[in-house]
């Protein structure tokens, strides 16, 4: 599942210092569970994103260990504190070794 | 085939054991996952909130939300899935609140369990039953 993976992240453009903001992330991925069978009865091998990490200026916001029970196109919504202006980095780790990354800057007013 | 009373009893017992076996295997997989997370510690009933729909029409995407003020990590389990583990949320120093929401797969009607590990090393547990109309693990 190295092709067609597209991360989408919603972060406000600006916040006041110390404010708590809500972040929504979505990444297109089939999240093949390893439980399904194809029309010949063969098990389709597992291929999922197994970890998602969000960090801000190098400090962790949330670190999620994902299992096959997470739905197709994994979606997460969570809150983060913004102590200063900087950059959010979102990283997804695929079973096949691929790493998908998205970055969003935020200004402090 | 003539069976003595003793043999009949033995057969009945065997059949009963067979009937209960799958459930026991499923339960122990959940118990193993819980033990791996808590190390067998006691779990309080209050302190963690799990928001899940009462009825989910499509088991492929069931929206859930967990919230546990003061938690360092929250584990979510689906007790009726072939693999009970769903996700473990670990919160870093910049987490705005100890809550998160996502979408999960449920194979059928079952209990969804959330266990939170608090900063002081204690655990809290909650469960919520979700009725699923169409299962989400494929055939």
gemmi code that builds the backbone of each chain (N, CA, C; Angstrom):
import gemmi

chains = {
    "A": [
        ("UNK", (0.848, -1.197, 0.000), (0.000, 0.000, 0.000), (0.874, 1.233, 0.000)),
        ("UNK", (1.794, 1.266, -0.930), (2.670, 2.437, -0.948), (2.087, 3.528, -1.834)),
        ("UNK", (1.152, 3.173, -2.699), (0.620, 4.182, -3.610), (-0.735, 4.669, -3.136)),
        ("UNK", (-1.026, 5.915, -3.473), (-2.336, 6.462, -3.178), (-2.579, 6.795, -1.719)),
        ("UNK", (-1.516, 6.814, -0.934), (-1.685, 7.192, 0.466), (-1.563, 8.699, 0.575)),
        ("UNK", (-2.637, 9.337, 1.049), (-2.622, 10.790, 1.100), (-3.063, 11.260, 2.484)),
        ("UNK", (-2.132, 11.826, 3.259), (-2.535, 12.336, 4.565), (-3.228, 13.685, 4.455)),
        ("UNK", (-4.243, 13.898, 5.260), (-4.929, 15.177, 5.324), (-5.030, 15.594, 6.783)),
        ("UNK", (-4.662, 16.813, 7.067), (-4.617, 17.278, 8.448), (-5.294, 18.634, 8.541)),
        ("UNK", (-6.081, 18.810, 9.581), (-6.760, 20.094, 9.786), (-6.236, 20.702, 11.083)),
        ("UNK", (-5.480, 21.803, 10.935), (-4.922, 22.521, 12.081), (-5.275, 23.995, 11.891)),
        ("UNK", (-5.714, 24.705, 12.941), (-5.971, 26.139, 12.779), (-4.706, 26.880, 12.359)),
        ("UNK", (-4.878, 27.989, 11.622), (-3.707, 28.729, 11.136), (-3.004, 29.466, 12.254)),
        ("UNK", (-3.783, 29.918, 13.250), (-3.171, 30.654, 14.351), (-3.918, 30.361, 15.643)),
        ("UNK", (-3.232, 30.625, 16.738), (-3.819, 30.417, 18.059), (-3.152, 31.389, 19.009)),
        ("UNK", (-3.754, 31.598, 20.175), (-3.059, 32.411, 21.171), (-2.163, 31.492, 21.997)),
        ("UNK", (-1.076, 32.056, 22.543), (-0.093, 31.245, 23.258), (-0.758, 30.500, 24.417)),
        ("UNK", (-0.484, 29.225, 24.523), (-1.046, 28.418, 25.603), (-2.426, 27.876, 25.321)),
        ("UNK", (-2.961, 28.210, 24.157), (-4.314, 27.764, 23.822), (-4.342, 26.274, 23.475)),
        ("UNK", (-5.475, 25.640, 23.760), (-5.669, 24.244, 23.373), (-6.475, 24.205, 22.083)),
        ("UNK", (-5.926, 23.543, 21.084), (-6.605, 23.498, 19.796), (-6.983, 22.056, 19.453)),
        ("UNK", (-7.975, 21.916, 18.587), (-8.404, 20.591, 18.143), (-7.799, 20.301, 16.778)),
        ("UNK", (-7.258, 19.112, 16.639), (-6.629, 18.704, 15.386), (-7.367, 17.473, 14.861)),
        ("UNK", (-7.607, 17.476, 13.559), (-8.226, 16.309, 12.929), (-7.281, 15.785, 11.853)),
        ("UNK", (-7.087, 14.484, 11.822), (-6.224, 13.906, 10.797), (-6.941, 12.745, 10.121)),
        ("UNK", (-6.664, 12.604, 8.846), (-7.240, 11.512, 8.071), (-6.181, 11.087, 7.073)),
        ("UNK", (-6.017, 9.791, 6.876), (-5.072, 9.334, 5.859), (-5.746, 8.217, 5.070)),
        ("UNK", (-5.633, 8.293, 3.745), (-6.279, 7.279, 2.919), (-5.420, 6.023, 2.924)),
        ("UNK", (-5.996, 4.932, 3.379), (-5.276, 3.661, 3.468), (-6.317, 2.556, 3.608)),
        ("UNK", (-6.105, 1.420, 2.923), (-7.118, 0.360, 2.974), (-7.165, -0.328, 4.332)),
        ("UNK", (-6.061, -0.314, 5.097), (-6.005, -0.969, 6.401), (-6.491, -2.424, 6.299)),
        ("UNK", (-5.842, -3.177, 5.419), (-6.211, -4.578, 5.220), (-5.954, -5.344, 6.522)),
        ("UNK", (-7.025, -5.943, 7.085), (-6.934, -6.444, 8.456), (-6.200, -7.775, 8.587)),
        ("UNK", (-6.077, -8.533, 7.477), (-5.489, -9.864, 7.590), (-6.507, -10.912, 8.001)),
        ("UNK", (-7.775, -10.491, 8.118), (-8.855, -11.419, 8.497), (-9.711, -11.770, 7.271)),
        ("UNK", (-9.624, -10.951, 6.237), (-10.511, -11.159, 5.097), (-9.939, -12.201, 4.145)),
        ("UNK", (-10.840, -12.786, 3.330), (-10.413, -13.765, 2.334), (-10.828, -13.275, 0.961)),
        ("UNK", (-10.032, -13.630, -0.060), (-10.422, -13.264, -1.419), (-11.386, -14.314, -1.962)),
        ("UNK", (-11.784, -14.178, -3.238), (-12.819, -15.056, -3.789), (-12.375, -16.507, -3.862)),
        ("UNK", (-11.050, -16.774, -3.810), (-10.563, -18.154, -3.829), (-10.416, -18.730, -2.426)),
        ("UNK", (-10.738, -17.957, -1.422), (-10.639, -18.458, -0.054), (-9.276, -18.269, 0.577)),
        ("UNK", (-8.385, -17.573, -0.119), (-7.074, -17.311, 0.470), (-7.141, -16.065, 1.354)),
        ("UNK", (-6.429, -16.133, 2.469), (-6.407, -14.981, 3.361), (-5.615, -13.851, 2.707)),
        ("UNK", (-6.196, -12.643, 2.691), (-5.474, -11.467, 2.191), (-4.536, -11.006, 3.302)),
        ("UNK", (-3.225, -10.920, 3.026), (-2.295, -10.603, 4.112), (-2.527, -9.220, 4.708)),
        ("UNK", (-2.216, -9.126, 5.994), (-2.406, -7.876, 6.726), (-1.513, -6.778, 6.153)),
        ("UNK", (-2.053, -5.594, 5.990), (-1.268, -4.435, 5.569), (-1.935, -3.205, 6.149)),
        ("UNK", (-1.439, -2.751, 7.281), (-2.074, -1.622, 7.944), (-1.021, -0.574, 8.316)),
        ("UNK", (-1.494, 0.575, 8.749), (-0.631, 1.550, 9.407), (-0.656, 1.177, 10.883)),
        ("UNK", (0.508, 0.942, 11.476), (0.496, 0.418, 12.840), (0.812, 1.462, 13.902)),
        ("UNK", (1.185, 2.679, 13.485), (1.502, 3.684, 14.490), (1.284, 5.071, 13.921)),
        ("UNK", (0.776, 5.963, 14.748), (0.576, 7.352, 14.355), (1.122, 8.243, 15.472)),
        ("UNK", (1.950, 9.212, 15.109), (2.534, 10.105, 16.103), (2.310, 11.552, 15.653)),
        ("UNK", (1.860, 12.383, 16.579), (1.774, 13.822, 16.329), (2.700, 14.508, 17.310)),
        ("UNK", (3.519, 15.430, 16.790), (4.422, 16.156, 17.689), (4.453, 17.625, 17.293)),
        ("UNK", (4.830, 18.465, 18.248), (4.889, 19.906, 18.024), (6.248, 20.394, 18.509)),
        ("UNK", (7.038, 20.999, 17.600), (8.396, 21.451, 17.915), (9.201, 20.370, 18.635)),
        ("UNK", (9.028, 19.116, 18.210), (9.824, 18.034, 18.771), (9.238, 17.375, 20.003)),
        ("UNK", (8.157, 17.947, 20.561), (7.551, 17.337, 21.751), (6.289, 16.587, 21.360)),
        ("UNK", (6.100, 15.412, 21.943), (4.987, 14.551, 21.559), (3.653, 15.115, 22.038)),
        ("UNK", (2.676, 15.041, 21.145), (1.303, 15.368, 21.522), (0.551, 14.074, 21.798)),
        ("UNK", (0.558, 13.175, 20.820), (-0.126, 11.894, 20.987), (0.614, 10.845, 20.171)),
        ("UNK", (0.618, 9.632, 20.703), (1.290, 8.505, 20.057), (0.298, 7.344, 20.098)),
        ("UNK", (-0.171, 6.922, 18.937), (-1.219, 5.911, 18.897), (-0.671, 4.617, 18.311)),
        ("UNK", (-0.854, 3.525, 19.047), (-0.515, 2.198, 18.526), (-1.787, 1.660, 17.894)),
        ("UNK", (-1.721, 1.363, 16.601), (-2.922, 0.966, 15.886), (-2.918, -0.519, 15.572)),
        ("UNK", (-4.093, -1.136, 15.665), (-4.270, -2.559, 15.385), (-5.199, -2.693, 14.177)),
        ("UNK", (-5.367, -3.933, 13.654), (-6.223, -4.086, 12.466), (-7.672, -3.642, 12.668)),
        ("UNK", (-8.110, -3.450, 13.907), (-9.501, -3.044, 14.138), (-9.741, -1.561, 13.887)),
        ("UNK", (-8.725, -0.825, 13.458), (-8.953, 0.573, 13.075), (-9.500, 0.588, 11.645)),
        ("UNK", (-10.511, 1.415, 11.413), (-11.215, 1.411, 10.133), (-10.331, 1.858, 8.970)),
        ("UNK", (-10.812, 1.536, 7.760), (-10.196, 2.044, 6.537), (-10.122, 3.573, 6.609)),
        ("UNK", (-9.080, 4.136, 6.029), (-8.845, 5.583, 6.083), (-8.852, 6.093, 7.522)),
        ("UNK", (-7.829, 5.723, 8.298), (-7.811, 6.038, 9.730), (-7.978, 7.524, 10.019)),
        ("UNK", (-8.886, 7.789, 10.939), (-9.221, 9.158, 11.326), (-8.924, 9.331, 12.805)),
        ("UNK", (-8.293, 10.435, 13.157), (-8.082, 10.739, 14.572), (-8.427, 12.196, 14.832)),
        ("UNK", (-9.031, 12.408, 15.979), (-9.285, 13.773, 16.431), (-8.774, 13.864, 17.863)),
        ("UNK", (-7.992, 14.923, 18.153), (-7.428, 15.065, 19.495), (-7.098, 16.537, 19.725)),
        ("UNK", (-6.659, 16.845, 20.923), (-6.375, 18.241, 21.268), (-4.910, 18.412, 21.608)),
        ("UNK", (-4.388, 19.611, 21.298), (-2.978, 19.888, 21.557), (-2.836, 21.274, 22.160)),
        ("UNK", (-1.835, 21.420, 23.008), (-1.513, 22.736, 23.572), (-0.505, 23.418, 22.656)),
        ("UNK", (-0.654, 24.715, 22.473), (0.276, 25.473, 21.627), (0.983, 26.509, 22.502)),
        ("UNK", (2.165, 26.191, 23.028), (2.856, 27.142, 23.899), (3.519, 28.275, 23.123)),
        ("UNK", (3.914, 28.010, 21.870), (4.559, 29.056, 21.067), (4.312, 28.741, 19.593)),
        ("UNK", (4.718, 29.656, 18.726), (4.579, 29.397, 17.300), (5.501, 28.244, 16.916)),
        ("UNK", (5.103, 27.487, 15.931), (5.959, 26.382, 15.541), (5.288, 25.487, 14.523)),
        ("UNK", (5.739, 24.253, 14.479), (5.298, 23.346, 13.434), (4.856, 22.006, 14.027)),
        ("UNK", (3.685, 21.588, 13.601), (3.214, 20.246, 13.935), (3.740, 19.263, 12.901)),
        ("UNK", (4.222, 18.128, 13.359), (4.641, 17.073, 12.444), (3.794, 15.841, 12.752)),
        ("UNK", (3.156, 15.307, 11.723), (2.322, 14.122, 11.856), (2.976, 12.994, 11.072)),
        ("UNK", (3.153, 11.848, 11.710), (3.847, 10.739, 11.071), (3.025, 9.461, 11.203)),
        ("UNK", (2.882, 8.758, 10.092), (2.201, 7.469, 10.080), (3.215, 6.407, 9.670)),
        ("UNK", (3.217, 5.269, 10.348), (4.159, 4.188, 10.051), (3.389, 3.004, 9.467)),
        ("UNK", (3.744, 2.625, 8.263), (3.070, 1.525, 7.574), (3.749, 0.198, 7.920)),
        ("UNK", (2.959, -0.904, 7.856), (3.505, -2.253, 8.052), (4.668, -2.543, 7.099)),
        ("UNK", (4.587, -2.032, 5.854), (5.609, -2.343, 4.853), (6.855, -1.462, 4.991)),
        ("UNK", (6.936, -0.677, 6.062), (8.135, 0.116, 6.296), (8.036, 1.551, 5.821)),
        ("UNK", (6.983, 1.847, 5.047), (6.817, 3.215, 4.571), (6.458, 4.148, 5.723)),
        ("UNK", (6.896, 5.384, 5.608), (6.560, 6.408, 6.598), (5.932, 7.570, 5.849)),
        ("UNK", (4.735, 7.968, 6.266), (4.056, 9.111, 5.635), (4.102, 10.264, 6.612)),
        ("UNK", (4.372, 11.459, 6.078), (4.548, 12.598, 6.957), (3.761, 13.801, 6.452)),
        ("UNK", (3.198, 14.556, 7.368), (2.537, 15.818, 7.038), (2.979, 16.852, 8.057)),
        ("UNK", (3.149, 18.099, 7.589), (3.596, 19.173, 8.481), (2.649, 20.354, 8.372)),
        ("UNK", (2.385, 20.984, 9.492), (1.533, 22.178, 9.503), (2.127, 23.186, 10.471)),
        ("UNK", (2.316, 24.419, 9.958), (2.819, 25.483, 10.832), (1.644, 26.203, 11.477)),
        ("UNK", (1.905, 26.727, 12.657), (0.880, 27.502, 13.334), (1.517, 28.771, 13.893)),
        ("UNK", (0.797, 29.881, 13.735), (1.301, 31.165, 14.227), (0.636, 31.497, 15.556)),
        ("UNK", (1.333, 32.238, 16.368), (0.783, 32.666, 17.645), (0.524, 34.155, 17.585)),
        ("UNK", (-0.703, 34.563, 17.954), (-0.996, 35.996, 17.906), (-1.334, 36.524, 19.302)),
    ],
    "B": [
        ("UNK", (-25.027, -49.615, 18.359), (-23.992, -49.268, 19.323), (-24.625, -49.110, 20.695)),
        ("UNK", (-24.181, -49.940, 21.615), (-24.705, -49.835, 22.973), (-23.771, -49.025, 23.862)),
        ("UNK", (-24.317, -48.059, 24.504), (-23.505, -47.225, 25.392), (-23.910, -47.495, 26.825)),
        ("UNK", (-22.911, -47.613, 27.672), (-23.221, -47.708, 29.099), (-23.571, -46.315, 29.595)),
        ("UNK", (-24.114, -46.244, 30.775), (-24.489, -44.955, 31.354), (-23.252, -44.064, 31.491)),
        ("UNK", (-22.141, -44.693, 31.906), (-20.903, -43.914, 32.124), (-20.412, -43.289, 30.822)),
        ("UNK", (-20.467, -44.096, 29.729), (-19.988, -43.560, 28.445), (-20.871, -42.410, 27.959)),
        ("UNK", (-22.181, -42.557, 28.164), (-23.097, -41.496, 27.738), (-22.786, -40.198, 28.463)),
        ("UNK", (-22.544, -40.327, 29.756), (-22.214, -39.138, 30.556), (-20.945, -38.464, 30.020)),
        ("UNK", (-19.953, -39.289, 29.700), (-18.670, -38.757, 29.226), (-18.864, -38.003, 27.916)),
        ("UNK", (-19.674, -38.598, 27.019), (-19.949, -37.945, 25.739), (-20.605, -36.590, 25.954)),
        ("UNK", (-21.585, -36.555, 26.831), (-22.310, -35.314, 27.108), (-21.365, -34.242, 27.616)),
        ("UNK", (-20.489, -34.634, 28.521), (-19.529, -33.679, 29.088), (-18.618, -33.121, 28.000)),
        ("UNK", (-18.171, -34.036, 27.118), (-17.275, -33.621, 26.041), (-17.945, -32.612, 25.133)),
        ("UNK", (-19.208, -32.889, 24.788), (-19.949, -31.994, 23.894), (-20.116, -30.629, 24.544)),
        ("UNK", (-20.408, -30.627, 25.842), (-20.588, -29.352, 26.544), (-19.290, -28.551, 26.508)),
        ("UNK", (-18.194, -29.244, 26.756), (-16.894, -28.567, 26.761), (-16.612, -27.964, 25.386)),
        ("UNK", (-16.902, -28.713, 24.318), (-16.679, -28.231, 22.961), (-17.501, -26.972, 22.702)),
        ("UNK", (-18.746, -26.971, 23.182), (-19.636, -25.847, 22.918), (-19.121, -24.582, 23.582)),
        ("UNK", (-18.514, -24.724, 24.755), (-18.078, -23.535, 25.495), (-16.675, -23.083, 25.100)),
        ("UNK", (-15.925, -23.970, 24.465), (-14.517, -23.691, 24.206), (-14.256, -22.397, 23.426)),
        ("UNK", (-14.955, -22.131, 22.302), (-14.650, -20.912, 21.532), (-14.790, -19.654, 22.381)),
        ("UNK", (-15.826, -19.615, 23.233), (-16.037, -18.427, 24.060), (-14.881, -18.253, 25.032)),
        ("UNK", (-14.430, -19.371, 25.571), (-13.355, -19.280, 26.549), (-12.067, -18.766, 25.879)),
        ("UNK", (-11.823, -19.186, 24.654), (-10.635, -18.726, 23.932), (-10.717, -17.224, 23.699)),
        ("UNK", (-11.916, -16.754, 23.263), (-12.083, -15.325, 22.997), (-11.884, -14.522, 24.279)),
        ("UNK", (-12.465, -14.999, 25.370), (-12.360, -14.278, 26.637), (-10.906, -14.193, 27.075)),
        ("UNK", (-10.153, -15.265, 26.888), (-8.778, -15.256, 27.378), (-7.905, -14.330, 26.533)),
        ("UNK", (-8.226, -14.177, 25.226), (-7.460, -13.234, 24.401), (-7.636, -11.820, 24.937)),
        ("UNK", (-8.858, -11.486, 25.325), (-9.101, -10.162, 25.910), (-8.371, -10.037, 27.241)),
        ("UNK", (-8.487, -11.090, 28.063), (-7.820, -11.057, 29.371), (-6.316, -10.892, 29.211)),
        ("UNK", (-5.742, -11.580, 28.216), (-4.302, -11.466, 27.972), (-3.929, -10.029, 27.616)),
        ("UNK", (-4.751, -9.404, 26.766), (-4.465, -8.033, 26.347), (-4.558, -7.082, 27.542)),
        ("UNK", (-5.550, -7.327, 28.399), (-5.707, -6.488, 29.591), (-4.512, -6.682, 30.516)),
        ("UNK", (-4.119, -7.936, 30.721), (-3.000, -8.235, 31.625), (-1.705, -7.618, 31.104)),
        ("UNK", (-1.527, -7.645, 29.774), (-0.307, -7.075, 29.193), (-0.247, -5.571, 29.447)),
        ("UNK", (-1.400, -4.927, 29.507), (-1.451, -3.476, 29.685), (-1.362, -3.087, 31.161)),
        ("UNK", (-2.114, -3.816, 32.012), (-2.194, -3.411, 33.422), (-1.210, -4.163, 34.310)),
        ("UNK", (-0.695, -5.297, 33.834), (0.148, -6.121, 34.693), (-0.645, -6.744, 35.823)),
        ("UNK", (-1.958, -6.920, 35.606), (-2.787, -7.571, 36.614), (-3.221, -6.653, 37.739)),
        ("UNK", (-3.022, -5.339, 37.580), (-3.382, -4.408, 38.652), (-4.897, -4.256, 38.743)),
        ("UNK", (-5.343, -3.808, 39.905), (-6.769, -3.530, 40.117), (-7.191, -2.353, 39.240)),
        ("UNK", (-8.461, -2.364, 38.808), (-8.951, -1.273, 37.965), (-10.144, -0.601, 38.621)),
        ("UNK", (-10.090, 0.713, 38.714), (-11.210, 1.470, 39.280), (-12.310, 1.595, 38.229)),
        ("UNK", (-13.527, 1.844, 38.668), (-14.641, 1.972, 37.744), (-14.786, 3.384, 37.193)),
        ("UNK", (-14.297, 4.365, 37.927), (-14.478, 5.756, 37.500), (-13.156, 6.319, 36.998)),
        ("UNK", (-13.240, 7.346, 36.167), (-12.025, 8.025, 35.729), (-11.816, 7.989, 34.233)),
        ("UNK", (-12.533, 7.127, 33.535), (-12.381, 7.068, 32.087), (-13.770, 7.021, 31.457)),
        ("UNK", (-13.918, 7.765, 30.373), (-15.205, 7.819, 29.673), (-15.023, 7.266, 28.270)),
        ("UNK", (-15.929, 6.403, 27.882), (-15.919, 5.856, 26.524), (-17.238, 6.238, 25.869)),
        ("UNK", (-17.146, 6.947, 24.756), (-18.355, 7.340, 24.037), (-18.452, 6.484, 22.784)),
        ("UNK", (-19.486, 5.678, 22.720), (-19.684, 4.821, 21.554), (-21.180, 4.779, 21.274)),
        ("UNK", (-21.569, 4.572, 20.019), (-22.999, 4.529, 19.722), (-23.641, 3.272, 20.311)),
        ("UNK", (-24.918, 3.374, 20.659), (-25.621, 2.206, 21.181), (-25.847, 1.192, 20.060)),
        ("UNK", (-26.206, 1.716, 18.895), (-26.421, 0.855, 17.729), (-25.556, 1.380, 16.585)),
        ("UNK", (-24.744, 0.506, 15.998), (-23.940, 0.884, 14.849), (-24.454, 0.089, 13.662)),
        ("UNK", (-24.895, 0.795, 12.615), (-25.447, 0.075, 11.472), (-24.355, -0.628, 10.699)),
        ("UNK", (-23.195, 0.010, 10.609), (-22.105, -0.554, 9.821), (-20.904, -0.793, 10.731)),
        ("UNK", (-20.563, -2.063, 10.925), (-19.453, -2.396, 11.818), (-18.094, -2.000, 11.279)),
        ("UNK", (-18.048, -1.552, 10.007), (-16.757, -1.179, 9.429), (-16.234, 0.155, 9.946)),
        ("UNK", (-17.129, 1.069, 10.288), (-16.693, 2.356, 10.826), (-17.607, 2.723, 11.974)),
        ("UNK", (-17.160, 2.436, 13.169), (-17.917, 2.796, 14.363), (-17.152, 3.916, 15.061)),
        ("UNK", (-17.752, 5.115, 15.155), (-17.036, 6.213, 15.808), (-17.000, 6.024, 17.322)),
        ("UNK", (-15.822, 6.156, 17.895), (-15.702, 6.081, 19.355), (-14.842, 7.244, 19.829)),
        ("UNK", (-15.029, 7.604, 21.087), (-14.190, 8.629, 21.702), (-13.857, 8.185, 23.115)),
        ("UNK", (-12.615, 8.425, 23.519), (-12.209, 8.113, 24.890), (-11.715, 9.398, 25.549)),
        ("UNK", (-11.931, 9.466, 26.856), (-11.534, 10.655, 27.611), (-11.208, 10.215, 29.031)),
        ("UNK", (-10.006, 10.526, 29.486), (-9.606, 10.169, 30.841), (-8.669, 11.242, 31.377)),
        ("UNK", (-9.210, 12.214, 32.124), (-8.352, 13.275, 32.652), (-7.230, 12.699, 33.520)),
        ("UNK", (-6.015, 13.107, 33.255), (-4.891, 12.633, 34.052), (-4.304, 11.308, 33.594)),
        ("UNK", (-4.773, 10.791, 32.454), (-4.253, 9.515, 31.991), (-2.973, 9.719, 31.177)),
        ("UNK", (-2.079, 8.738, 31.222), (-0.916, 8.786, 30.338), (-1.168, 7.936, 29.097)),
        ("UNK", (-2.029, 6.929, 29.237), (-2.337, 6.082, 28.090), (-3.735, 5.499, 28.250)),
        ("UNK", (-4.402, 5.308, 27.124), (-5.721, 4.668, 27.130), (-5.702, 3.547, 26.094)),
        ("UNK", (-6.090, 2.337, 26.539), (-6.168, 1.217, 25.612), (-7.638, 0.930, 25.322)),
        ("UNK", (-7.938, 0.639, 24.055), (-9.302, 0.299, 23.656), (-9.315, -1.144, 23.170)),
        ("UNK", (-10.285, -1.912, 23.657), (-10.409, -3.315, 23.280), (-11.818, -3.583, 22.774)),
        ("UNK", (-11.915, -4.425, 21.745), (-13.214, -4.901, 21.276), (-13.272, -6.379, 21.621)),
        ("UNK", (-14.039, -6.717, 22.646), (-13.979, -8.072, 23.208), (-14.483, -9.142, 22.242)),
        ("UNK", (-15.323, -8.750, 21.279), (-15.899, -9.742, 20.388), (-15.210, -9.838, 19.041)),
        ("UNK", (-14.110, -9.129, 18.840), (-13.388, -9.195, 17.571), (-12.437, -10.400, 17.567)),
        ("UNK", (-12.067, -10.888, 16.369), (-11.081, -11.976, 16.309), (-9.774, -11.586, 17.002)),
        ("UNK", (-9.390, -10.344, 16.882), (-8.233, -9.804, 17.615), (-8.778, -8.675, 18.491)),
        ("UNK", (-8.748, -8.841, 19.806), (-9.438, -7.848, 20.656), (-8.777, -6.473, 20.694)),
        ("UNK", (-7.472, -6.373, 20.459), (-6.819, -5.066, 20.530), (-7.347, -4.137, 19.439)),
        ("UNK", (-7.576, -2.893, 19.788), (-8.019, -1.899, 18.807), (-6.966, -0.810, 18.652)),
        ("UNK", (-6.628, -0.148, 19.755), (-5.644, 0.930, 19.697), (-5.204, 1.272, 21.112)),
        ("UNK", (-4.013, 1.841, 21.211), (-3.542, 2.373, 22.482), (-3.099, 3.813, 22.238)),
        ("UNK", (-3.732, 4.746, 22.926), (-3.397, 6.163, 22.807), (-2.441, 6.529, 23.940)),
        ("UNK", (-1.259, 7.049, 23.612), (-0.333, 7.537, 24.636), (-0.252, 9.048, 24.495)),
        ("UNK", (-0.385, 9.752, 25.610), (-0.411, 11.205, 25.556), (0.933, 11.784, 25.949)),
        ("UNK", (1.415, 12.740, 25.147), (2.686, 13.394, 25.416), (2.489, 14.661, 26.225)),
        ("UNK", (3.585, 15.375, 26.493), (3.507, 16.587, 27.320), (2.673, 17.706, 26.700)),
        ("UNK", (2.491, 17.699, 25.378), (1.734, 18.777, 24.752), (0.290, 18.392, 24.423)),
        ("UNK", (-0.184, 17.277, 24.973), (-1.573, 16.898, 24.744), (-2.481, 17.913, 25.416)),
        ("UNK", (-3.434, 18.459, 24.654), (-4.310, 19.479, 25.195), (-5.331, 18.932, 26.159)),
        ("UNK", (-5.752, 17.700, 25.921), (-6.641, 17.004, 26.841), (-6.330, 15.522, 26.669)),
        ("UNK", (-6.700, 14.728, 27.651), (-6.405, 13.304, 27.532), (-7.586, 12.604, 26.893)),
        ("UNK", (-7.872, 13.027, 25.674), (-9.003, 12.446, 24.962), (-8.638, 12.322, 23.491)),
        ("UNK", (-9.324, 11.423, 22.815), (-9.102, 11.234, 21.386), (-10.323, 10.523, 20.832)),
        ("UNK", (-10.555, 10.714, 19.536), (-11.616, 9.931, 18.923), (-11.127, 9.377, 17.597)),
        ("UNK", (-11.708, 8.254, 17.217), (-11.317, 7.578, 15.981), (-12.488, 6.724, 15.520)),
        ("UNK", (-12.254, 5.942, 14.476), (-13.291, 5.045, 13.960), (-12.742, 3.629, 13.963)),
        ("UNK", (-13.542, 2.694, 14.439), (-13.038, 1.325, 14.578), (-13.947, 0.326, 13.877)),
        ("UNK", (-13.429, -0.902, 13.746), (-14.197, -2.003, 13.157), (-14.705, -2.913, 14.274)),
        ("UNK", (-15.944, -3.338, 14.174), (-16.489, -4.291, 15.127), (-17.097, -5.452, 14.346)),
        ("UNK", (-16.730, -6.680, 14.761), (-17.181, -7.861, 14.032), (-18.653, -8.151, 14.281)),
        ("UNK", (-19.184, -7.704, 15.393), (-20.576, -7.968, 15.716), (-20.935, -7.252, 17.001)),
        ("UNK", (-22.155, -7.513, 17.477), (-22.586, -6.905, 18.733), (-21.687, -7.370, 19.867)),
        ("UNK", (-21.165, -6.428, 20.629), (-20.182, -6.794, 21.648), (-19.924, -5.628, 22.591)),
        ("UNK", (-19.109, -5.908, 23.613), (-18.679, -4.863, 24.545), (-17.379, -4.253, 24.051)),
        ("UNK", (-17.320, -2.927, 24.045), (-16.066, -2.220, 23.782), (-15.552, -1.744, 25.141)),
        ("UNK", (-14.261, -1.997, 25.407), (-13.689, -1.709, 26.719), (-12.591, -0.666, 26.558)),
        ("UNK", (-12.554, 0.305, 27.462), (-11.455, 1.270, 27.500), (-10.797, 1.193, 28.867)),
        ("UNK", (-9.471, 1.092, 28.881), (-8.719, 1.047, 30.130), (-7.704, 2.180, 30.101)),
        ("UNK", (-7.708, 3.004, 31.138), (-6.785, 4.136, 31.198), (-5.720, 3.876, 32.253)),
        ("UNK", (-4.469, 4.181, 31.891), (-3.384, 4.145, 32.870), (-3.139, 5.576, 33.330)),
        ("UNK", (-3.317, 5.813, 34.611), (-3.183, 7.169, 35.146), (-1.713, 7.485, 35.429)),
        ("UNK", (-1.449, 8.778, 35.641), (-0.072, 9.220, 35.880), (0.494, 8.590, 37.157)),
        ("UNK", (-0.370, 8.285, 38.140), (0.116, 7.705, 39.398), (0.200, 6.180, 39.343)),
        ("UNK", (-0.008, 5.582, 38.172), (0.161, 4.136, 38.033), (-1.094, 3.324, 38.294)),
        ("UNK", (-2.208, 3.991, 38.618), (-3.453, 3.245, 38.804), (-4.170, 3.102, 37.463)),
        ("UNK", (-5.182, 2.261, 37.447), (-5.901, 1.984, 36.212), (-7.391, 2.214, 36.407)),
        ("UNK", (-8.051, 2.634, 35.347), (-9.505, 2.773, 35.368), (-10.060, 2.077, 34.140)),
        ("UNK", (-11.261, 1.516, 34.288), (-11.825, 0.726, 33.202), (-13.279, 1.110, 33.001)),
        ("UNK", (-13.706, 1.085, 31.762), (-15.120, 1.271, 31.464), (-15.467, 0.419, 30.245)),
        ("UNK", (-16.744, 0.113, 30.093), (-17.169, -0.704, 28.964), (-18.498, -0.190, 28.451)),
        ("UNK", (-18.751, -0.440, 27.188), (-19.977, 0.029, 26.577), (-20.402, -1.011, 25.527)),
        ("UNK", (-21.664, -1.386, 25.549), (-22.140, -2.384, 24.581), (-22.592, -1.684, 23.303)),
        ("UNK", (-22.109, -2.193, 22.184), (-22.497, -1.651, 20.884), (-23.196, -2.749, 20.101)),
        ("UNK", (-24.406, -2.444, 19.645), (-25.129, -3.388, 18.784), (-24.726, -3.120, 17.341)),
        ("UNK", (-24.283, -4.149, 16.664), (-23.809, -3.976, 15.298), (-24.737, -4.716, 14.347)),
        ("UNK", (-25.237, -3.993, 13.337), (-26.170, -4.601, 12.381), (-25.423, -5.394, 11.313)),
        ("UNK", (-24.366, -4.791, 10.744), (-23.558, -5.492, 9.745), (-22.134, -5.533, 10.255)),
        ("UNK", (-21.579, -6.733, 10.409), (-20.238, -6.884, 10.966), (-19.180, -6.299, 10.060)),
        ("UNK", (-18.014, -5.979, 10.643), (-17.005, -5.285, 9.865), (-15.691, -6.009, 9.725)),
        ("UNK", (-15.692, -7.345, 9.697), (-14.410, -8.024, 9.562), (-14.356, -8.890, 8.320)),
        ("UNK", (-15.342, -8.755, 7.446), (-15.341, -9.530, 6.212), (-15.567, -11.008, 6.464)),
        ("UNK", (-15.733, -11.790, 5.413), (-15.990, -13.226, 5.616), (-14.760, -13.931, 5.301)),
    ],
}
model = gemmi.Model(1)
for chain_id, residues in chains.items():
    chain = gemmi.Chain(chain_id)
    for i, (resn, *xyz) in enumerate(residues, 1):
        res = gemmi.Residue()
        res.name, res.seqid = resn, gemmi.SeqId(i, " ")
        for name, pos in zip(("N", "CA", "C"), xyz):
            atom = gemmi.Atom()
            atom.name, atom.element = name, gemmi.Element(name[0])
            atom.pos, atom.b_iso = gemmi.Position(*pos), 0.0
            res.add_atom(atom)
        chain.add_residue(res)
    model.add_chain(chain)
structure = gemmi.Structure()
structure.add_model(model)
structure.setup_entities()
